[in-house]
């Protein structure tokens, strides 16, 4: 089982990696929407 308990995004979102982080978040949200990732 995989459990996602939370994490701090502020450092990622203020760095030069913000666009890559947004892509990752969108991907994870699409998995949730499709029922492949539950939280």
TACORVEN-V474829 format. One record per residue. N is the residue number from 1. PSI is psi in whole degrees, -180 to 180 (none if undefined). Layout:
BEGIN
n=N psi=PSI
n=N psi=PSI
END
This chain:
BEGIN
n=1 psi=144
n=2 psi=127
n=3 psi=129
n=4 psi=114
n=5 psi=-13
n=6 psi=158
n=7 psi=164
n=8 psi=120
n=9 psi=-13
n=10 psi=-44
n=11 psi=-40
n=12 psi=-42
n=13 psi=-21
n=14 psi=-1
n=15 psi=-178
n=16 psi=-2
n=17 psi=11
n=18 psi=-40
n=19 psi=-43
n=20 psi=-38
n=21 psi=-42
n=22 psi=-41
n=23 psi=-43
n=24 psi=-45
n=25 psi=-43
n=26 psi=-40
n=27 psi=-47
n=28 psi=-41
n=29 psi=-35
n=30 psi=-35
n=31 psi=-41
n=32 psi=-46
n=33 psi=-39
n=34 psi=-2
n=35 psi=11
n=36 psi=-17
n=37 psi=123
n=38 psi=148
n=39 psi=none
END
